[in-house]
């Protein structure tokens, strides 16, 4: 999907100024350990009820990628992985398990950077990320480093299915964001980003709108889904907090169908590759 730097391609999504005054982020406590085949909409709707809440039409449920991947059976036993010659060679450069590197290569379309301890790849979904999003933290069986967790096969589709499941379970059409933690070029630390989106704009395109002085905005596009994903990450935590879902209330932009792919800059517009 291509977005010109000069002409708006996405529908302009206006801000609801009345709702912008307050954004509530509520941790959905009590979600049990998720396994392959777990019914996430049922677990999420039960958590909403257990926390004394009711879903409202403008709510957004932000869900950690990890529990989505677990429910979809994206766990891989490394004992089943046979590393290729390329993976073995690259593993020596980055000082990682060749079996993990093999999984990274299978999940990716290009290796962008590799040095000791670091491998940055272009994931098959278009995301540029460390380790192709493969994780071993907070994964059952990973204490012996023999289990790895991959990203969902299609996070946008996962978000759509969870959204439909919540609609069926609760009778309310909420939006869903699946978030993950990414590092960033030129900045230290990780932050939450949206890798799956359903029901809210991933990007809010304000090109063609005017500022307070009447000047036409020419380049302003807001990564709205990323902003909410990052905010929800503050509530979820990054270690042993055990809070994989957050209810967000007060998202200030008009709802529309969307996709996390809107957030991926096309290669021909990427000045650094």
C-alpha positions in Angstrom: 0.0 0.0 0.0 1.5 3.3 -1.1 1.1 6.7 0.5 2.4 9.8 -1.2 4.2 12.3 0.9 2.1 15.1 -0.8 -1.4 13.9 -1.5 -3.7 12.3 1.1 -4.6 8.7 0.3 -6.3 7.7 3.6 -9.7 9.1 4.6 -9.3 12.1 6.9 -10.4 11.0 10.3 -11.6 13.9 12.5 -10.9 14.2 16.2 -13.8 14.1 18.6 -12.6 17.0 20.7 -15.2 16.4 23.4 -13.8 12.9 24.0 -10.2 13.9 23.8 -10.2 15.3 27.3 -9.8 11.9 29.0 -8.4 8.5 28.0 -8.9 5.7 30.5 -6.7 2.6 30.5 -8.0 -0.2 32.6 -6.0 -3.4 33.2 -8.1 -6.5 32.7 -6.9 -8.6 35.7 -7.6 -12.3 36.1 -6.9 -13.6 32.6 -5.6 -17.2 33.2 -2.6 -18.7 31.4 -3.4 -19.0 27.7 -2.8 -22.2 25.8 -3.2 -23.4 22.3 -6.9 -23.3 21.5 -7.9 -21.0 24.3 -11.0 -19.0 23.5 -9.6 -15.4 23.8 -13.0 -13.6 23.3 -14.5 -15.7 26.1 -11.5 -15.1 28.4 -11.5 -11.4 27.7 -15.3 -11.0 28.2 -15.0 -12.9 31.5 -12.2 -10.6 32.6 -14.3 -7.6 31.8 -17.1 -8.9 34.0 -14.7 -10.0 36.8 -13.3 -6.5 36.9 -16.8 -5.0 37.3 -16.9 -3.5 33.9 -19.2 -3.5 30.8 -17.9 -3.0 27.3 -19.1 0.1 25.5 -19.3 0.7 21.8 -16.3 3.1 21.6 -14.0 0.9 23.7 -10.8 -0.5 22.3 -9.4 -3.7 23.8 -5.6 -3.8 23.5 -4.2 -7.4 23.7 -0.6 -8.5 24.1 0.7 -10.4 21.0 2.0 -13.1 23.3 -1.4 -14.5 24.3 -2.7 -14.3 20.8 0.3 -16.3 19.5 -0.2 -18.8 22.3 -3.8 -19.3 21.6 -3.0 -19.9 17.9 -0.4 -22.5 18.6 2.6 -20.5 17.5 4.9 -22.2 20.0 7.8 -24.1 18.4 9.9 -26.8 20.0 13.5 -26.0 19.0 14.3 -29.7 19.1 12.2 -30.0 15.9 14.1 -27.3 14.0 17.0 -28.2 11.6 19.1 -25.1 11.0 20.2 -24.4 7.4 23.8 -23.7 6.5 22.9 -20.0 6.2 21.4 -20.0 9.7 24.5 -21.7 11.1 26.7 -19.2 9.5 24.6 -16.2 10.7 24.3 -17.7 14.2 28.1 -17.5 14.5 28.0 -13.8 13.7 25.2 -12.9 16.1 26.1 -15.5 18.8 22.6 -17.0 18.9 21.2 -20.5 18.8 21.3 -21.7 15.2 17.8 -23.1 15.6 16.4 -19.8 16.7 18.2 -18.1 13.8 16.6 -20.6 11.4 13.2 -19.7 12.7 14.0 -16.0 12.2 15.0 -16.6 8.6 11.8 -18.6 7.9 9.7 -15.7 9.3 11.5 -13.0 7.4 12.2 -11.8 3.9 15.5 -10.0 4.5 18.3 -9.6 7.0 19.0 -5.9 7.4 21.7 -5.8 10.2 23.6 -8.5 12.0 26.2 -8.1 14.7 27.1 -9.9 17.9 23.9 -10.1 20.0 21.7 -8.3 17.4 19.9 -9.3 14.3 17.4 -7.0 12.6 15.1 -8.5 9.9 12.3 -7.5 7.7 9.5 -9.8 8.8 7.3 -11.3 6.1 4.5 -9.0 7.4 6.6 -6.0 6.6 7.7 -5.1 10.1 11.4 -4.2 10.6 12.2 -5.8 14.0 14.8 -7.6 16.1 14.7 -11.4 16.0 11.7 -11.4 13.6 9.5 -10.9 16.7 10.4 -14.4 18.1 10.4 -14.5 21.8 11.3 -16.9 24.7 10.3 -14.8 27.7 7.1 -15.7 29.6 6.8 -18.8 27.5 6.0 -22.2 29.2 9.0 -24.5 28.8 11.3 -21.7 27.8 13.4 -21.9 31.0 15.5 -24.5 29.2 15.6 -22.4 26.0 14.0 -25.2 24.0 10.7 -23.3 23.1 10.2 -20.2 21.0 7.0 -18.2 20.3 6.4 -16.7 16.8 4.2 -13.8 15.9 0.6 -14.6 14.9 0.4 -15.7 11.2 -1.8 -12.7 10.4 -2.3 -10.3 13.3 -4.8 -8.2 11.5 -7.0 -11.3 10.9 -6.5 -12.3 14.5 -7.7 -8.8 15.6 -10.8 -9.1 13.4 -11.7 -12.6 14.7 -11.3 -11.5 18.3 -13.4 -8.4 17.6 -16.1 -10.6 16.1 -15.9 -13.0 19.1 -16.3 -10.1 21.6 -19.3 -8.9 19.6 -20.8 -12.3 19.8 -20.1 -12.7 23.5 -21.0 -9.2 24.7 -23.3 -7.8 22.0 -21.0 -4.7 21.7 -18.9 -3.8 18.7 -15.6 -2.8 20.2 -12.3 -2.3 18.4 -9.2 -4.5 18.9 -5.5 -3.8 18.8 -2.8 -6.4 19.1 0.4 -4.9 20.5 4.0 -6.0 20.7 7.2 -4.4 21.9 9.6 -3.0 19.3 12.9 -1.2 19.5 13.4 1.9 17.4 16.3 3.3 15.3 18.0 6.2 17.1 16.2 5.6 20.3 17.0 3.4 23.3 14.4 1.1 24.9 11.3 -0.7 23.5 7.8 0.6 23.2 4.4 -0.9 22.4 3.4 -0.8 18.7 0.3 -2.1 16.9 0.8 -5.2 14.8 -2.8 -6.1 14.4 -5.7 -3.6 14.1 -9.5 -4.0 13.8 -12.1 -1.2 14.1 -9.9 1.9 14.7 -7.7 3.8 12.3 -4.1 2.6 12.3 -3.1 5.9 10.7 -5.0 9.2 11.1 -4.2 11.3 8.0 -4.5 15.0 8.7 -3.0 16.2 5.4 -5.4 18.7 3.9 -6.7 19.8 7.3 -5.6 23.2 8.7 -3.8 24.2 11.9 -5.0 27.0 14.2 -3.4 29.6 12.0 -5.2 28.3 8.9 -2.1 26.7 7.3 -2.8 23.6 5.4 -1.1 20.5 6.8 1.0 18.7 4.2 2.8 15.9 6.0 0.9 15.2 9.3 0.0 11.6 9.7 -0.6 10.3 13.2 0.2 6.6 14.1 -2.9 6.5 16.3 -2.9 2.7 16.8 0.8 2.8 17.8 0.1 5.6 20.2 -2.7 3.6 21.9 -0.6 0.4 21.9 2.3 2.2 23.6 -0.1 3.7 26.2 -1.6 0.3 27.0 1.9 -1.1 27.4 2.5 1.1 30.4 -0.4 -0.7 32.1 0.5 -4.1 30.8 4.2 -3.9 31.8 7.1 -5.8 30.2 8.1 -8.4 32.8 6.1 -10.5 35.2 3.1 -8.3 35.7 0.8 -10.9 34.1 -1.6 -8.3 32.5 -2.0 -9.2 28.8 -5.0 -7.1 28.0 -6.1 -3.5 28.6 -9.5 -1.8 28.1 -9.0 1.7 26.6 -11.9 4.1 26.8 -11.8 7.6 25.2 -9.9 6.9 22.0 -10.4 10.3 20.3 -10.6 9.4 16.6 -13.6 8.2 14.5 -13.8 4.5 14.0 -13.1 2.9 10.6 -11.9 -0.4 9.2 -8.1 -0.5 9.1 -5.0 -2.6 9.1 -1.6 -2.5 10.8 -0.1 -2.6 7.3 -1.0 1.1 7.1 1.8 1.7 9.6 4.5 0.0 7.5 6.5 2.5 5.4 6.9 1.3 1.8 10.4 0.4 0.9 10.5 2.9 -1.9 9.8 5.7 0.7 12.3 4.4 3.2 15.3 6.8 3.2 17.4 4.4 5.4 17.4 1.2 3.4 
